Amino acid sequence: MSLLHLSVLLAVVVVVSTESQLLPGSCSFESDRCGYRSDPSHADWTINEEGRFITADSSVGDKGKYVLISPELDLYDWSCVRIVYQITGSGFLELHLRPEGENFDYMLWTTKKPSDSWLIASVDLRNMTGAYQLLFEGKPSSGMGNSVAIFEIHIIPGYCVECNFEEHHLCGYSNQWNPNVNWYVGGSLARDPQSNLPDDHTMNNERGHYMYVDSVYAKRFQEVAKLVSPMTTTPMMGCLSFYYQRDQAIGNLFSVFTKDQLGHYEEIWRPDVYATTRWKLVQVDIKAPHPLEVVFEVAFNSARGGYVALDDISFSSEFCHTETEPAFDPSIANCDFEESLCQYYQEQIGGSVWNRVSVKPNVYRIGDHTTGTGSFLLANTRFTSRPGYVRSLFGPTLPGNYKYCLRFYYALYGFVKIDNALALYIYDENKVAQEKIWTVSERSRDVWTEVEVTYMKPMPTKVVFVSICRNFWDCGLLSLDDISVTLGDCRVAPGPLKPPPGHCNFETGDCSYTQKTKSKNGQWLRFRGQTPTSYTGPKGDHTLGVGYFMYIEASHMLAGQSVRMMSTELRGSPGPQCLIFFYHMYGSGTGTLSVLLHKGGSERSLWMRQGEQSMSWMKATVDYECYTRHWIIFEAVRGSSIRSDIAVDDIMFKKGPCKDPGDFIPYSGFSENFNEIEY
């Protein structure tokens, strides 16, 4: 990499002398790598001979990705990683966390933003209970002029949102540029002696620094300046503190907001006093269950709107005010109906419509979504003495002023008309309907289909599932399972499209699973929808009902032919590991599905099923131990006829033993009682 903008860097980013104590894992790459090393299975990061930074440069040839691994760190308290970096041309840079004894890395931060100067990123590291390593993964695009460089890695105690503005990097805070009014660094001996701006709060003298915004260049009504914190990267809650001064308060509006990843603002504070001639402390409780930025915003009415100064932003995990309630845990509304109805209930008028049932594995009717053999809710006119019904399933009361993401699965069978078959309402505490937020819009194919809905109300509410059957002959079976509620918008909350490390649902790709041999006549295929051959294979995936899964198309293969799908390399662990996945083995000629552990030059079988199992997706849990690097292989063998499609979906690796037997089925075929429903 060239020395592009190195002089700019040295002018802008100084060697930290007054910054908080640097923790192990910090490095400026002046003379050595501070214990950092390149992963030998990838290309080498190199220290630039003409300047103090480390680089991944594609100009010497496309070498794939570059992985820089930190020494082992034992930092148990909350800390902040600040990275000074530059992407020249095109490429990406990612930061991963590698906990000791786990097979997978957790991505903390990523960027693809190219720049002609050095940038700073701040990433929170929450308190840990064990040792870990940090991995910096860079991938410059192939071709000349593309590179990724890291100038400095600093790890400091505390939270990334904290800043006293004494360093030139401003802790990663950014100024949303306005041609007329902006936040500037105030203080220092070089300031205008005629200025009415204050002394710094941190040092209480002229030598310190703070941020300020002045109205002197305001041209229009409501000119706005915004100072934006780094985006939080892990859930946090507690007390946000800062000091401010405000001159000519009637000429400006000062507010503090939070801003989520979707750009939604929420005001969390505004002043309750006018001008302040001294630094005034503000403490406001903040709850951040999902990533957000803190925005300090000032709007001026005219060029005589005065100024606002800001200093010493800090954060504590303890709430500022004793009356503030801890962040609400919405999991009280979760239910998989395996043991009971949880906190859901229905009005006992005219008999129950919703009943918890289970279906034995069979080839005529699907079982539950959770395991394939468990329980779910079923609504059916056979449970009532009347030809139709209107029934509501009430959830627990959830407090207001929270944004909730509700997810659930439903399946319809035998409905002639789907109007009003299932709708979702929001009721208040007095059981008055406030809003209809969802209704079934298309006929189900007897497949568990996922629904996700985001909602927010100012008052306490409960979700209510309403099913209306006007005529016995028009209605069929309505099933409901796996209800879950999390905080935040469904578009940013963890979900099927953003699975955690070690999870693969094939929605966005094959998750780097590979096949040793591929041919048109036999391979694992990524597919969505119903498989082509009748009376075999799934009608939809397990994750969404309308998503992707991997399967073998038996009509393209010969009897006894096998295909293999291999995971990425797993590092191994000194303790037990749990493999969880869902499989689908439906068809009169179904062959064999096996899970193998490949280590060194040997393989051993961990799990196997042979023959037709069910038309449902079935859950499998596999305990195993392996101390060294290894691979997991899914092997499918085609059976005696073309009705031998085999599918897998939702593969998950977890640290520790499997607690849920989940897959205990004491036979290799299917139940002789094909259509027996247990009540």
C-alpha positions in Angstrom: 0.0 0.0 0.0 1.2 3.5 -0.7 1.7 6.2 1.9 -1.5 7.9 0.7 -2.5 10.5 3.3 0.0 9.3 6.0 0.9 12.9 6.7 -2.7 13.7 7.1 -3.1 10.9 9.5 -0.1 12.0 11.6 -1.7 15.5 11.8 -5.1 14.3 12.7 -4.6 11.2 14.9 -2.0 11.8 17.6 -0.3 9.3 19.8 -2.6 9.0 22.8 -1.0 10.4 25.9 -3.9 11.6 28.0 -6.4 9.0 26.8 -7.6 6.4 29.3 -5.3 3.5 30.1 -4.7 1.3 27.1 -5.6 -2.3 27.7 -3.8 -5.5 26.3 -4.6 -5.9 22.7 -3.8 -2.3 21.8 -1.3 -1.7 19.1 0.1 1.2 17.0 2.3 -1.1 14.7 5.2 1.3 15.1 7.9 -1.4 15.3 6.2 -4.7 15.8 2.8 -6.4 15.8 2.2 -6.4 19.6 1.5 -10.1 19.6 -0.9 -9.9 16.6 -0.2 -12.6 13.9 -1.6 -13.5 10.5 -3.7 -16.6 10.3 -1.4 -19.1 8.4 -4.2 -20.5 6.4 -4.8 -17.0 4.7 -2.6 -14.3 3.3 -0.2 -12.3 5.5 -0.8 -8.8 6.8 2.5 -6.8 6.4 3.8 -3.8 8.3 4.5 -1.0 5.9 8.2 -0.1 5.8 7.7 3.6 5.3 5.0 4.2 7.9 3.4 2.8 11.0 0.5 0.8 9.8 -0.3 -2.8 8.7 -1.8 -3.5 5.4 -3.5 -6.1 3.2 -2.6 -5.2 -0.4 -4.0 -6.9 -3.5 -1.5 -5.3 -5.8 0.9 -8.2 -5.3 -1.8 -10.6 -6.5 -5.2 -11.8 -5.4 -4.5 -13.8 -2.2 -8.1 -14.0 -0.9 -8.8 -12.7 2.6 -6.3 -11.6 5.3 -7.0 -12.5 8.9 -5.1 -10.8 11.7 -5.4 -12.5 15.1 -4.8 -10.8 18.5 -3.0 -12.4 21.4 -5.3 -14.1 23.9 -7.2 -11.5 25.9 -8.6 -11.7 29.5 -10.6 -8.6 29.6 -13.7 -9.3 31.7 -15.0 -5.7 32.1 -16.8 -3.7 29.4 -14.3 -2.1 27.0 -14.2 -0.2 23.7 -12.1 -1.1 20.6 -11.2 1.9 18.5 -9.8 1.1 15.1 -8.2 3.6 12.8 -8.4 2.2 9.3 -8.5 2.9 5.6 -10.0 1.0 2.6 -8.5 2.2 -0.7 -10.3 1.3 -3.8 -12.7 -1.4 -2.9 -12.8 -4.2 -0.3 -14.1 -4.8 3.2 -12.9 -4.9 6.8 -14.5 -7.0 9.6 -13.9 -7.4 13.3 -14.8 -10.8 14.9 -14.8 -12.1 18.4 -13.4 -15.7 19.0 -14.3 -17.0 22.5 -12.1 -19.7 23.9 -13.4 -23.2 23.3 -16.0 -22.3 20.7 -16.1 -23.4 17.1 -17.4 -20.2 15.6 -16.4 -16.5 15.5 -18.9 -13.7 16.2 -18.9 -10.7 13.9 -18.9 -7.5 15.8 -18.5 -4.9 13.1 -18.1 -4.6 9.3 -17.5 -1.9 6.7 -17.1 -1.6 3.0 -16.7 2.2 3.0 -13.8 3.3 0.8 -12.0 6.5 1.8 -9.1 8.7 0.7 -8.2 9.3 4.3 -8.1 7.4 7.6 -11.3 6.7 9.4 -12.1 5.7 13.0 -14.5 3.0 14.2 -15.6 2.3 17.7 -16.9 -1.1 18.8 -18.2 -2.1 22.2 -16.9 -5.3 23.9 -19.3 -6.4 26.5 -18.1 -8.0 29.8 -16.9 -11.5 29.1 -16.6 -14.5 31.4 -13.7 -16.2 29.6 -10.7 -15.6 27.4 -11.1 -14.6 23.8 -9.3 -13.3 20.7 -10.1 -10.5 18.3 -9.9 -11.2 14.5 -9.5 -8.5 11.9 -10.5 -9.9 8.5 -9.6 -7.8 5.5 -10.4 -8.5 1.9 -9.3 -6.0 -0.8 -10.8 -6.5 -4.1 -8.6 -8.0 -6.8 -6.6 -5.7 -9.0 -4.2 -2.8 -8.6 -5.0 0.1 -6.2 -7.1 -1.9 -3.8 -6.0 -2.3 -0.2 -7.1 -2.4 3.4 -4.9 -0.9 6.1 -5.1 -0.6 9.9 -3.1 2.2 11.5 -4.0 1.7 15.1 -6.0 -0.5 17.5 -6.8 0.9 20.9 -8.7 -1.0 23.6 -9.8 1.2 26.5 -11.9 0.6 29.6 -15.6 1.7 29.4 -18.1 2.4 26.7 -17.6 3.7 23.2 -20.3 6.3 23.7 -18.1 8.0 26.4 -15.8 10.9 25.4 -14.2 14.0 27.0 -13.0 15.3 23.6 -9.4 15.7 24.7 -8.1 13.7 21.8 -8.1 14.6 18.2 -10.0 11.5 17.1 -13.1 12.7 19.1 -13.8 9.1 20.2 -15.5 8.3 16.9 -18.1 11.0 17.2 -19.1 12.4 13.8 -20.5 15.8 12.7 -23.3 15.7 10.2 -22.1 18.4 7.9 -24.1 21.6 7.5 -22.6 24.4 5.4 -23.6 27.0 8.0 -23.7 25.5 11.5 -21.6 22.6 12.8 -20.1 21.2 16.0 -16.5 22.3 16.5 -13.8 21.5 19.0 -13.6 24.3 21.6 -11.1 25.3 24.2 -7.3 25.3 24.1 -5.0 28.4 24.4 -5.4 29.2 20.7 -9.0 30.4 21.0 -10.1 34.0 20.3 -9.6 36.1 23.5 -12.8 38.0 22.6 -14.9 34.8 22.6 -17.6 34.3 25.2 -17.2 30.5 24.9 -16.5 28.7 28.2 -13.4 26.9 29.6 -13.3 23.1 29.3 -15.2 21.1 32.0 -12.8 18.2 32.1 -9.7 20.1 33.2 -11.6 23.3 34.3 -9.1 25.5 32.4 -8.3 26.9 29.0 -6.1 23.9 28.0 -8.9 21.4 27.8 -11.3 20.7 24.9 -15.1 20.3 24.4 -17.5 20.4 21.5 -19.6 23.5 20.7 -21.9 24.8 18.1 -22.4 28.6 17.4 -25.2 30.4 15.6 -23.0 33.1 14.1 -23.2 31.7 10.6 -26.8 30.6 10.7 -28.6 31.8 7.5 -32.0 30.2 7.7 -34.7 29.5 10.3 -34.1 26.2 12.1 -30.5 25.6 11.0 -29.6 22.3 12.5 -26.3 20.9 13.7 -26.0 17.2 14.8 -23.2 15.5 16.7 -23.6 11.7 16.4 -22.0 9.0 18.6 -20.6 5.7 17.4 -23.3 3.1 16.8 -23.7 0.8 19.8 -22.8 -2.8 18.8 -24.2 -4.7 21.7 -27.3 -4.4 24.0 -26.7 -1.9 26.8 -28.8 0.0 29.4 -28.0 2.4 32.1 -27.3 6.1 32.8 -26.0 8.5 30.1 -24.4 11.6 31.6 -23.0 14.8 30.0 -22.3 18.4 30.8 -23.6 21.3 28.7 -23.7 25.1 28.6 -26.3 27.0 26.7 -26.3 30.7 25.8 -29.3 32.7 24.4 -31.6 29.7 25.1 -34.6 31.5 23.5 -32.7 31.5 20.2 -31.9 27.8 20.0 -33.4 24.4 20.6 -31.2 21.7 22.2 -32.3 18.1 22.2 -30.8 14.6 22.6 -32.2 11.7 20.5 -31.5 8.1 19.9 -31.4 6.9 16.3 -31.7 3.2 15.3 -30.4 1.4 12.2 -33.5 2.2 10.3 -33.2 6.0 10.9 -35.9 6.2 13.5 -35.4 9.0 16.0 -36.7 9.1 19.6 -36.2 12.1 21.8 -34.8 11.2 25.2 -34.0 14.6 26.7 -34.5 18.4 26.3 -33.5 21.2 28.7 -35.9 22.3 31.4 -34.0 25.6 32.0 -33.0 28.5 29.8 -29.4 29.8 29.5 -26.8 28.3 31.8 -23.6 30.2 32.5 -22.0 27.2 34.2 -21.6 23.6 33.1 -24.7 21.8 34.0 -24.9 18.0 34.6 -27.5 16.0 32.7 -28.3 12.4 33.6 -30.8 10.4 31.5 -31.7 6.7 31.5 -31.2 4.9 28.3 -32.2 1.4 27.1 -30.6 0.1 24.0 -31.7 -3.5 23.3 -30.6 -3.1 19.7 -27.9 -1.0 18.0 -28.4 2.8 18.1 -26.6 6.1 18.0 -26.9 9.0 20.4 -27.6 12.3 18.6 -26.9 15.8 20.1 -29.0 18.2 18.0 -29.1 22.0 18.1 -31.4 24.1 15.9 -31.0 27.9 15.7 -33.6 30.5 14.9 -31.2 33.2 13.7 -27.5 34.2 13.7 -28.1 35.6 17.2 -29.1 32.2 18.6 -26.1 32.0 20.9 -24.2 28.7 21.4 -24.4 25.3 23.0 -21.3 23.6 24.4 -21.0 19.9 25.4 -18.4 17.9 27.3 -17.6 14.8 29.4 -20.1 12.3 28.0 -20.1 9.1 30.2 -22.2 6.0 30.7 -22.9 3.7 33.7 -24.6 0.4 33.7 -26.6 1.6 36.8 -29.7 3.7 36.0 -29.6 7.3 37.1 -33.0 7.3 38.6 -34.3 4.8 41.1 -37.8 4.9 39.6 -36.6 3.7 36.2 -37.6 0.2 35.6 -35.2 -2.4 34.1 -35.7 -3.1 30.4 -38.7 -5.3 30.1 -38.2 -8.9 29.0 -40.9 -9.7 26.5 -40.1 -13.4 26.5 -43.1 -13.9 28.9 -45.1 -13.9 25.6 -43.1 -16.7 24.1 -44.7 -20.1 23.8 -44.0 -23.3 21.9 -47.0 -25.1 23.5 -44.9 -28.2 24.4 -45.9 -28.2 28.0 -48.9 -25.9 28.3 -50.6 -22.8 26.8 -48.0 -20.7 28.7 -49.7 -17.3 29.5 -52.1 -17.5 26.6 -55.8 -18.1 27.3 -59.2 -18.1 25.6 -62.6 -17.1 26.9 -64.5 -20.2 28.1 -67.8 -19.3 26.4 -69.5 -22.0 24.2 -66.6 -24.5 24.5 -63.0 -24.3 23.7 -62.0 -23.8 20.0 -58.2 -23.6 20.5 -56.8 -26.9 21.9 -53.2 -28.1 22.4 -52.7 -31.2 20.4 -49.9 -33.4 19.1 -49.6 -35.6 15.9 -47.5 -38.7 15.7 -45.1 -38.9 12.8 -47.2 -39.9 9.7 -47.4 -39.5 6.0 -50.8 -37.6 5.9 -50.7 -34.7 8.2 -47.8 -32.4 9.5 -46.9 -32.4 13.1 -45.8 -29.3 15.1 -43.2 -26.8 14.0 -40.9 -27.0 17.1 -39.8 -30.6 16.8 -42.1 -32.4 14.4 -43.4 -34.6 17.2 -44.4 -32.0 19.8 -47.6 -30.0 20.6 -49.2 -27.0 18.9 -52.6 -25.2 19.0 -55.4 -26.4 16.7 -58.6 -24.6 16.1 -61.4 -26.7 14.6 -65.3 -26.6 14.5 -65.3 -30.2 15.8 -64.5 -28.8 19.2 -67.7 -26.8 19.3 -71.4 -27.7 19.3 -72.3 -25.0 16.8 -71.7 -24.9 13.1 -69.4 -21.9 13.3 -67.4 -19.9 15.8 -65.6 -16.6 16.6 -62.8 -17.3 19.0 -59.9 -15.3 20.4 -56.6 -16.4 21.9 -55.3 -13.7 24.3 -51.7 -13.2 25.1 -50.1 -11.7 28.3 -50.2 -8.0 28.8 -47.1 -6.2 27.6 -46.1 -2.6 28.8 -46.5 0.3 26.4 -43.9 2.6 24.8 -41.8 -0.4 23.6 -41.4 -1.4 20.0 -42.1 -5.2 19.8 -41.2 -7.8 17.1 -43.8 -10.6 17.2 -43.1 -13.8 15.3 -45.2 -16.9 15.0 -46.0 -19.9 12.7 -49.4 -20.9 11.3 -50.7 -23.5 9.0 -54.1 -23.9 7.3 -55.6 -27.1 6.0 -58.9 -27.6 4.2 -60.2 -24.1 4.2 -62.5 -23.2 1.3 -62.5 -19.5 2.2 -59.6 -18.0 4.1 -61.2 -14.7 4.9 -61.0 -14.2 8.6 -59.4 -17.6 9.1 -56.8 -15.9 11.3 -56.2 -12.3 12.2 -54.0 -10.6 14.7 -55.3 -7.7 16.8 -53.9 -5.4 19.5 -56.2 -5.0 22.5 -55.8 -2.7 25.5 -56.1 -3.8 29.1 -59.9 -3.4 28.9 -60.1 -5.9 26.0 -60.9 -3.1 23.6 -59.5 -3.7 20.1 -57.0 -0.9 19.2 -55.8 -2.1 15.8 -55.8 -5.0 13.4 -52.1 -5.5 12.5 -52.2 -8.6 10.4 -54.5 -11.1 8.6 -53.9 -14.2 6.6 -53.8 -13.2 2.9 -53.1 -16.4 0.9 -54.0 -20.0 1.1 -51.5 -22.1 3.0 -50.2 -25.3 1.4 -50.4 -27.2 4.7 -46.9 -25.8 5.5 -45.8 -24.0 8.7 -45.4 -20.4 7.5 -43.6 -17.7 9.5 -45.2 -14.3 10.2 -43.4 -11.3 11.7 -45.1 -8.1 12.8 -43.6 -4.9 14.3 -45.9 -2.8 16.5 -45.7 -0.1 19.2 -48.5 1.4 21.4 -48.3 4.0 24.2 -50.5 2.0 26.5 -50.2 -1.6 27.9 -51.5 -4.1 25.3 -51.9 -7.7 24.5 -51.8 -9.5 21.2 -55.0 -11.4 20.3 -55.2 -14.2 17.7 -58.8 -14.2 16.3 -60.2 -17.0 14.1 -63.7 -16.8 12.6 -65.5 -19.7 11.1 -68.9 -18.7 9.7 -69.9 -22.0 8.2 -68.8 -25.5 9.1 -68.4 -26.5 5.4 -66.1 -23.6 4.6 -63.7 -24.1 7.5 -60.8 -26.5 8.0 -57.9 -26.9 10.5 -56.0 -23.8 11.7 -52.7 -24.5 13.5 -50.5 -22.1 15.6 -47.1 -22.7 17.0 -43.8 -21.1 18.2 -44.9 -17.6 19.2 -42.0 -15.3 20.2 -41.7 -11.6 21.1 -38.5 -9.6 21.1 -37.7 -5.9 21.6 -37.1 -3.8 18.5 -38.1 -3.6 14.9 -38.3 -7.0 13.2 -36.1 -5.6 10.4 -33.1 -5.1 12.8 -34.0 -7.6 15.5 -32.2 -11.0 15.3 -34.2 -13.3 13.1 -34.2 -15.9 10.3 -32.4 -13.6 7.8 -29.6 -12.8 10.3 -28.8 -16.1 12.0 -26.0 -16.2 14.7 -22.6 -17.9 14.1 -22.9 -21.6 13.7 -26.4 -21.4 12.3 -27.4 -22.0 8.7 -30.9 -21.8 7.3 -29.8 -21.5 3.7 -31.9 -18.4 3.1 -29.0 -16.3 1.7 -26.7 -19.0 0.5 -25.1 -22.4 1.3 -23.1 -21.1 4.3 -19.9 -22.4 2.8 -21.0 -26.0 2.9 -19.2 -27.8 0.2 -19.6 -31.0 -1.8 -16.7 -33.3 -2.7 -18.4 -34.5 -5.8 -20.9 -32.7 -7.9 -22.7 -34.0 -10.9 -26.0 -33.4 -12.7 -27.1 -36.8 -11.6 -26.4 -36.4 -7.9 -25.8 -33.5 -5.6 -27.3 -31.5 -2.7 -29.5 -28.8 -4.2 -30.5 -25.5 -2.6 -34.2 -25.2 -3.3 -37.4 -23.4 -2.3 -41.0 -24.5 -2.6 -42.4 -28.0 -3.3 -40.0 -30.5 -4.7 -40.9 -31.7 -8.3 -41.6 -35.4 -7.6 -45.0 -36.1 -6.1 -45.4 -37.9 -2.8 -41.9 -37.1 -1.6 -39.9 -34.2 -0.3 -41.1 -31.1 1.6 -43.7 -28.5 0.4 -41.7 -25.7 1.9 -38.7 -25.1 4.2 -38.6 -25.2 8.0 -37.3 -21.7 8.6 -40.0 -19.6 6.9 -42.3 -22.0 5.0 -41.5 -20.0 1.9 -37.7 -20.1 2.1 -34.8 -22.3 1.1 -33.5 -25.7 2.2 -31.0 -28.3 0.9 -32.2 -31.6 -0.6 -31.4 -34.5 -3.0 -33.6 -34.9 -6.0 -34.0 -38.7 -6.1 -35.2 -38.8 -9.7 -31.8 -37.6 -10.9 -29.9 -40.4 -9.0 -29.5 -44.2 -9.1 -30.6 -46.5 -6.2 -27.8 -46.6 -3.6 -26.1 -43.5 -4.9 -24.8 -41.2 -2.2 -24.0 -37.5 -2.0 -22.2 -35.6 0.7 -22.3 -32.0 2.0 -19.4 -30.9 4.2 -19.3 -28.1 6.8 -16.5 -25.5 7.0 -13.6 -26.5 9.3 -14.5 -26.6 13.0 -11.7 -25.8 15.5 -12.7 -28.3 18.1 -13.4 -27.8 21.8 -12.3 -29.4 25.1 -16.0 -29.8 26.1 -19.1 -31.3 24.6 -20.7 -29.9 21.4 -24.3 -30.0 20.2 -25.4 -30.3 16.6 -29.1 -29.5 15.9 -30.8 -29.7 12.5 -34.1 -30.4 10.9 -34.5 -33.2 8.4 -37.3 -34.3 6.0 -37.6 -37.9 4.9 -41.0 -38.5 3.2 -41.5 -40.9 0.4 -42.1 -44.7 0.1 -38.7 -45.3 -1.3 -36.7 -43.1 1.1 -33.1 -44.2 1.7 -30.7 -43.1 4.4 -29.5 -39.9 6.0 -26.3 -39.9 8.1 -24.2 -37.4 10.0 -20.5 -38.2 10.0 -17.5 -36.6 11.8 -14.4 -36.3 9.6 -11.1 -35.9 11.5 -7.7 -36.4 10.0 -8.0 -39.3 7.6 -10.8 -41.0 9.5 -14.6 -40.8 9.8 -17.1 -42.0 12.3 -20.9 -42.0 12.3 -22.7 -39.7 14.8 -26.4 -40.2 13.7 -28.5 -42.0 11.1 -32.1 -42.4 10.0 -33.3 -44.9 7.4 -36.6 -45.1 5.5 -39.6 -42.9 5.4 -40.0 -41.0 8.7 -42.8 -38.4 8.4 -44.1 -35.7 6.1 -43.1 -33.2 8.8 -39.8 -31.5 9.4 -38.2 -33.5 12.2 -35.7 -32.2 14.8 -32.5 -34.0 15.4 -30.0 -33.3 18.2 -26.6 -34.9 18.2 -24.1 -34.8 21.1 -20.4 -35.2 20.3 -16.9 -34.3 21.4 -13.9 -33.5 19.4 -10.8 -31.7 20.7 -9.1 -31.0 17.3 -10.1 -29.5 14.0 -12.8 -31.5 12.2 -15.7 -31.3 9.7 -19.3 -32.5 9.9 -20.7 -34.3 6.8 -24.3 -34.8 5.9 -24.6 -37.9 3.7 -27.8 -38.9 1.9 -28.2 -42.2 0.1 -30.9 -42.6 -2.5 -33.5 -45.3 -1.8 -35.2 -47.9 -4.0 -37.4 -45.5 -6.0 -37.7 -41.9 -7.2 -39.9 -41.2 -4.1 -36.7 -40.8 -2.0 -36.1 -37.1 -1.7 -34.2 -36.2 1.5 -33.9 -32.6 2.9 -32.1 -30.8 5.7 -32.6 -27.2 7.0 -31.8 -25.0 10.0 -28.4 -26.5 11.0 -27.1 -25.2 14.4 -23.9 -25.8 16.4 -24.0 -25.0 20.1 -21.4 -25.1 22.8 -22.2 -27.7 25.5 -24.4 -30.8 25.6 -27.8 -31.0 23.9 -30.4 -30.6 26.6 -33.5 -31.4 24.5 -33.8 -35.0 23.4 -35.9 -33.7 20.6 -35.2 -36.5 18.1 -36.0 -39.5 20.2 -38.1 -41.7 18.0 -37.9 -45.5 18.9 -38.2 -46.7 15.3 -36.6 -46.2 11.9 -39.9 -46.0 9.9 -43.1 -44.2 10.4 -46.1 -44.7 12.7 -48.6 -47.3 11.7 -51.3 -45.0 13.2 -50.9 -42.6 10.3 -53.5 -40.0 11.3 -53.8 -40.3 15.0 -54.2 -37.0 16.8 -53.5 -37.0 20.5 -55.6 -34.6 22.7 
